[in-house]
Amino acid sequence: MSLNAEKYIKYPMYDSGPAFLERMMLKMGWGGLIKCTVCGSLAMMKRIKKNLRESCDCSACGATNRKRQIALVVCDAIRRTRGGGVNSIRDLARYPNLVIYNTETGGALSRELSGMKNYFSSEYFGPEYKSGDTVKGKMHQDLMALSFENESIDIVLSSDVFEHIPYPYKAHAEVYRVLRPKGRHIFTVPFYKTKFLDEHRTHIDADGNITHVLPALHHGDPVRSEGALVHNIFALEMLVNMAKIGFRTNVYHLHSYRHGILGGGAVVFEAIKD
């Protein structure tokens, strides 16, 4: 009897490409009904593009595939730790004492959370400001030096943010500091599913000067028209470094037509402060 290796290998996570149904959706540019994990609506998927992770918008709230991925893990974490029927971010209103911090102020996730008593969010406006400052009506936070008290937050959310931080593990240590015991940082980052070592795209000297080890790469940014510089792309090494900080990290490789979570890039991390 020969071993069917592909059946048993869990890492590297090889991508087999879009499934038949996904190819049909890409051809049409729209999809069927989904139960959105952000707004809770029964809605259509629209704007389906080749980059499934960053498209497949909910017709009701506009949440992308990536935001529904985060929302699904958040809802599951609340069900496991606090009980109750939590099927969407909107359902979190049932937990008024839950303290949630989001590292971005815009988008469908933030809109759904904004009515919660203990929800707050921030942006990064630059090194000339200190964490906690209000800039253009929004809170500024440097994730490498958060202004929050120790063990004051239940859930931290970040969606493709940590690749833009020069020293991401310093920021992870700050998140660990402000999380309560059993608190969670639920996040996405660009992640190489078949590599083992992080990719460091920049080098920063003692004076703060940036040298590009690889060609400069920018992602869209709500604050800067030129985009946000990518310093790192992560791989399995990230989990080891986070364990050194104290986190136990679950890796979710998701797929759910029912929730509009498609494609091979649906990887979400749940870093738990044990």
RORODO-838169 format. One line per field, with one value per residue (C-alpha): y, x, z; residue in one letter. Coordinates in steps of 0.02 Angstrom, whole numbers, padded with zeros to 5 digits. Each point is the difference from the previous one (the first is absolute). Layout:
BEGIN
py <- c(Y  ...) $
px <- c(X  ...) $
pz <- c(Z  ...) $
res <- c(A  ...) $
# end
This chain:
BEGIN
py <- c(00000  00167  00160  00132  00140  00147  -00062  00008  00148  00148  00113  00065  00047  -00031  00100  -00101  00154  00055  -00137  -00023  00106  00137  00000  00021  00146  00082  -00017  00081  00129  -00037  -00144  -00074  00034  -00001  00022  00144  -00023  00188  00071  -00161  00032  -00125  00088  -00020  00002  00132  00063  -00172  00018  -00107  00053  -00086  00049  00186  -00006  -00099  00146  -00024  00093  00054  00069  -00003  -00117  -00087  -00184  00041  00095  -00143  -00119  00101  00017  -00188  -00034  00139  -00072  -00175  00061  00088  -00154  -00109  00117  00088  -00108  00062  00004  00114  -00014  00172  00151  00087  -00131  00062  00137  -00131  00013  00182  -00036  -00071  00117  -00002  00101  00010  00064  00086  00122  -00030  -00142  -00116  -00080  00167  00061  -00153  00013  00188  -00010  -00105  00086  -00064  00007  00116  00012  00094  00043  00034  00178  00006  00007  00184  -00050  -00098  -00143  00061  00165  00052  00039  00054  -00059  -00174  -00083  -00024  -00155  -00064  -00188  -00012  00115  -00011  00123  -00125  -00072  -00176  -00137  00120  -00074  -00162  -00004  00090  -00001  00037  -00030  00003  00127  -00083  -00015  00191  00007  00012  -00114  -00107  -00109  00154  00040  -00178  00017  00161  -00088  -00139  00129  00084  -00160  -00074  -00181  -00111  00154  -00019  00090  -00055  00056  -00024  00038  -00040  -00177  -00118  -00167  -00101  00088  -00013  00163  00178  00109  00162  00126  00148  00036  00146  00071  00083  00170  -00066  00000  -00133  -00107  -00106  -00179  -00041  00118  00119  -00066  00106  -00046  00114  00109  00110  00130  00012  00025  -00084  -00156  -00088  -00077  -00188  -00043  -00187  -00145  -00140  -00188  -00141  00089  00124  -00132  -00041  00182  00026  -00153  00081  00151  -00115  -00025  -00165  00028  -00093  00003  -00010  -00044  00037  -00040  00022  00034  00033  00148  00059  -00053  -00057  -00032  -00070  00158  -00009  -00015  00080  -00002  -00005  00043  -00044  00068  -00153) $
px <- c(00000  00074  -00027  -00103  00112  -00105  -00145  00101  00117  -00071  00150  00056  -00179  00001  -00127  -00094  -00075  -00182  -00131  -00128  -00132  00126  00051  -00182  -00020  00157  -00067  -00167  00071  -00131  -00049  -00148  -00079  00111  -00027  00118  00101  00021  -00176  -00100  -00099  -00052  00081  00076  00185  00053  00164  00078  00176  00154  00065  -00143  00072  -00022  -00166  -00165  -00086  -00159  -00140  -00073  00151  00143  00109  00133  00044  00148  -00108  -00127  00144  00050  -00182  -00027  00146  -00056  -00176  00065  00117  -00144  -00111  00138  00045  -00164  -00137  -00153  -00053  00130  -00009  00057  00094  -00169  -00044  00142  -00115  -00064  00165  00010  00148  00107  00147  00053  00139  00014  00160  -00097  -00145  -00085  -00089  -00146  00073  00025  -00173  -00083  00102  -00015  -00162  00078  00031  00179  00059  00138  00112  00153  00111  00186  00035  00189  00145  -00030  -00150  -00006  -00120  -00166  00004  -00153  00042  -00133  -00133  00074  00108  00183  00090  00174  -00020  00180  -00042  -00185  -00073  -00121  00015  00062  -00132  -00139  -00064  -00091  00022  00120  -00039  00121  -00025  00160  00084  00154  00095  00012  00080  00192  00019  -00159  00046  00024  -00181  -00056  00081  -00099  -00161  00043  00025  -00169  -00101  -00088  00039  -00085  -00015  00024  00083  -00094  00088  00051  00168  00078  00061  00105  -00090  00147  00148  00074  00095  -00067  00048  00082  -00020  00085  00145  -00009  00160  00021  -00047  -00162  00060  -00083  00097  -00104  00064  -00134  -00092  -00114  -00177  -00148  -00178  -00151  -00016  -00143  00122  00138  -00033  00166  -00053  00079  00173  00013  00145  -00031  -00098  -00024  00019  00005  00139  -00132  -00083  00165  00037  -00174  00019  00158  -00108  -00124  -00137  -00081  -00051  -00133  00012  -00165  00002  -00181  -00120  -00189  -00114  -00141  00095  00080  00174  00085  00172  00161  00055  -00126  00126  -00044  00102  -00067  00137  -00057  00076  00002) $
pz <- c(00000  -00054  00099  -00089  00064  -00059  00105  00160  -00022  00095  -00021  -00121  -00048  -00187  -00101  -00130  -00084  -00015  00013  -00139  00087  00032  -00183  -00051  00121  -00068  -00176  00047  00120  00133  00114  00089  00169  00154  00186  00037  00159  00017  -00015  00019  -00159  -00131  -00147  -00171  -00039  -00124  -00075  -00013  -00069  -00025  00170  00093  00169  -00032  -00093  00012  00086  00101  -00089  00168  00096  -00125  00104  -00104  00006  00115  00125  00006  00038  00153  00053  -00010  00118  00119  00010  00029  00138  00090  -00012  00073  00142  00044  -00076  -00091  -00181  -00079  -00188  -00054  00065  00022  00133  00112  00060  00122  00094  00061  00115  -00140  -00034  -00183  -00080  -00189  -00081  -00140  00007  -00167  -00088  00033  00157  00085  -00051  00076  00161  00020  00099  00137  00167  00017  -00180  -00059  -00151  -00062  -00148  -00013  -00058  00017  00123  00041  00106  00162  00033  00064  -00095  -00100  -00181  -00125  00121  00018  00132  -00047  00063  -00034  00020  00060  00146  00042  00125  00079  00174  00034  -00016  -00050  -00165  -00043  -00189  -00116  -00186  -00140  -00185  -00104  00114  00077  -00164  00003  00172  -00002  00152  00001  00148  00108  -00047  00038  00172  00028  -00050  00122  00138  -00023  -00021  00150  00045  -00130  -00112  -00186  -00143  -00156  -00157  -00180  -00080  -00168  00034  -00103  00016  -00068  00082  00173  00027  00002  -00147  00058  -00140  00087  00116  00122  00075  00171  -00072  -00074  -00180  -00107  -00124  -00118  00000  -00130  -00118  00094  00018  00057  00045  -00004  00155  00062  00070  -00133  -00185  -00043  00096  00148  -00019  00026  00114  00022  -00073  00124  00002  00127  00096  00058  00110  00084  00037  00070  00111  00072  00046  00088  -00129  -00046  -00180  -00098  -00190  -00094  -00185  -00039  -00140  00007  -00148  00124  00073  -00161  00056  -00159  -00074  00070  00091  00143  00142  00168  00160  00178  00125  00176  00159  00112) $
res <- c(M  S  L  N  A  E  K  Y  I  K  Y  P  M  Y  D  S  G  P  A  F  L  E  R  M  M  L  K  M  G  W  G  G  L  I  K  C  T  V  C  G  S  L  A  M  M  K  R  I  K  K  N  L  R  E  S  C  D  C  S  A  C  G  A  T  N  R  K  R  Q  I  A  L  V  V  C  D  A  I  R  R  T  R  G  G  G  V  N  S  I  R  D  L  A  R  Y  P  N  L  V  I  Y  N  T  E  T  G  G  A  L  S  R  E  L  S  G  M  K  N  Y  F  S  S  E  Y  F  G  P  E  Y  K  S  G  D  T  V  K  G  K  M  H  Q  D  L  M  A  L  S  F  E  N  E  S  I  D  I  V  L  S  S  D  V  F  E  H  I  P  Y  P  Y  K  A  H  A  E  V  Y  R  V  L  R  P  K  G  R  H  I  F  T  V  P  F  Y  K  T  K  F  L  D  E  H  R  T  H  I  D  A  D  G  N  I  T  H  V  L  P  A  L  H  H  G  D  P  V  R  S  E  G  A  L  V  H  N  I  F  A  L  E  M  L  V  N  M  A  K  I  G  F  R  T  N  V  Y  H  L  H  S  Y  R  H  G  I  L  G  G  G  A  V  V  F  E  A  I  K  D) $
# end
